[in-house]
Amino acid sequence: GALARRAVAAGVMLTVDSDCHRADALARQMRFGIGTARRGWVEPRHVLNTRPVGAVRDFVARKRARR
């Protein structure tokens, strides 16, 4: 939670990712990721993968253009 709060305070765009390697564990892993975000007071506006796919593609394109 504390690192998530620091990231949000620094303006970092976050993603919630399960890093799951087995389909039967996906739900549990996502609950863990969402719980961690909530403990860090992370709101949906701070999480890239809460946005429509077009917005995610635009975000990635902008990041790549800065390289």
Buried (B, 14 or more C-beta within 10 A) or exposed (E): EEEBEEBBEEEEBBEBEBEBEEEEEEEEBBEBBBEBBEEBEBEEEBBEEBBEEEEBEEEEEEEEEEE
